[in-house]
Amino acid sequence: MSTPRKEKMNLLSFLFLASMVAKSGQLTCQGDLRRPEYTDISVECGTSSISLAIQICPVIYTGYNESLLILNHMFDRPDCKGTLDESATPPVVRFTFPINMTNACGSSFLTTSAAGTGIFADFSNIQTVNVSGVVRSHDPTTGVVTYNAELKYYYSCAYPLEYLINNTQVEVSASSIAVRDNNGSFISTLSMELFSDINYTTPLVIPRLGLELRTNVYVQVQAANLTDQYHVLMDRCYASISPYPTNSTFFNLFVSCSRDQMTTMHENGDSHHARFSFSAFRFLEQQNQTVSTYYLHCITRLCEISTCNDFKQCNSRRKRDVDSTGVSEATTLSSAVPIVTRNENSAASSSDSDSRMGLGIAVGVLTLAVVVVLTAAVVLYRRARHC
């Protein structure tokens, strides 16, 4: 290619970029043009999608516009292109894409494992998924050289896949736990519900005097608005006397594959909800109280569909001894309303006490009557002798 022709093409490219800069500057930037900085991108790690916002003015200053910012080399995907938002201050280009390995606009997914700590110390495989990628500038300049700097905006969202779910309002149909999403957490999608029927349709309502012992309690932990890539799998559920399980008497309903004989697992790791049931019991520590009061807690894992079966195998995780004492220290969400069961022994003791009291009164009355009769007989006998 001859030199004059190259110069002509470079001039055309320069004029093309200059026209875009002038147009974009007129529409959005005005006096806000400046060099790019590391803080020009913001990332929102949502529960079902990731959103990026890149300030457009530094992009225009460098010689590009919103149409020349490409997400993970997705040139031919209209749904992966950025859109200009001039209503923001400063104006930005927005990208939004789902958290889905098959449709995440070229984002890379990396799942890592590490030994659990704190409340998760009983599990040797705690997973975190990292979703990452880059938005690059596309330089339309042709020829040998360019005067436009290449822009690269990297993003990353790390989501832990193990959570402690605490029951809050027991007698209400559901109790959601809300946590800010911008830290990259799925816990805000999770809720715990208690039901009174095996079809999980009738919410459990606890009577004023508590549940009868051996009443079936049906528990469901469900994820709402969660990406289809993950299922809900409960690792451990237990009851404790205190709403804060640290240094509290507790009872394991199940840990991994080990479960109490009165606990039945209905569904786990197969969908967006996990279900089990147990028979209402009482803590012996509360035997002198009218009712037994305790709180329900579940450690819940979100597993990728392809790996859920691995976590359901008994030999893939370090199991906790169900007879061990103490619970690892952790900061947990408080549980406001407890499960309450009737203490049948207290009622029986009260009845026995009432019976004994009634018998004592009857014996006392009878003794008094005998004394009165004997006294009257003596008086009558003495009068008869004097006559």
HUVENVEN-V173354 format. One record per pair of residues at least 12 apart in sequence whose ideal C-beta (glycine too) atoms are under 6 Angstrom apart, sorted by the first residue. I is the first residue (numbers start at 0). J is the second residue. Records with the same first field share a line. If there is no record, write none. Layout:
# HUVENVEN-V173354
I=J  J
This chain:
# HUVENVEN-V173354
5=142
8=141  142
9=142
12=140  141
16=62
19=64
20=59
23=59  64
24=59
27=55  85  90
28=56  59
31=56  89
32=56  60
33=57  60
35=57
39=54  57
40=53  152
42=154
43=181
44=156  183
45=180
46=180  185  188  224
47=224  226
48=95  97
49=156
50=95
51=94  154
52=91  93
53=91  92  152
54=89  91
55=90  92
56=89
61=148  150
62=147
63=136
65=81  83  92
67=136  137
68=81  92  134
69=135  137
70=94  104  134
71=104  105  132
73=104  105
79=104
81=94
98=226
99=226  228
106=130  132
107=131
108=130
109=129
110=126  128
111=127
112=124  126
113=125
117=327  329
118=163  327  329
119=161
120=327
121=319
122=316
123=317
124=316
125=161
126=160
127=157  159
128=158
129=157
130=156
131=155
133=151  153
134=152
135=151
136=149  150
156=183
157=183
158=183  185
160=300  301
161=300
162=186  299
163=298  331
164=189  191  220  297  299
165=296  331  332  334
166=191  295  334
167=334  335
168=336
169=193  336  338
170=204  205
172=202
173=190  192
175=190
176=332
185=301
188=222  223  224  225
189=222
190=221
191=220
192=219
193=218
194=217
199=217  219
205=339
208=341
209=290  339  340  341
210=279  340
211=341
212=279  340
213=278
214=279
215=276
216=277  279
217=276
218=275
219=272  274
220=273  297  299
221=272
222=271
225=271
229=301
230=268  270  302  304  307
231=271  272  273
232=267  268  300  302  307  310
233=267  273  297  299
234=298  300
235=254  298
236=252  253  297
237=249  251  252  296
238=250  293  295
239=294
240=282  293
242=294  333  334
244=296  326
245=328
248=284
249=326
251=321
252=277
254=319
255=316  318
256=313
257=318  321
261=277  278
262=277
263=276
268=307  311
279=340
281=340  342
289=342  345
290=339  342
291=340  342
292=337  339
293=337  338
294=334  337
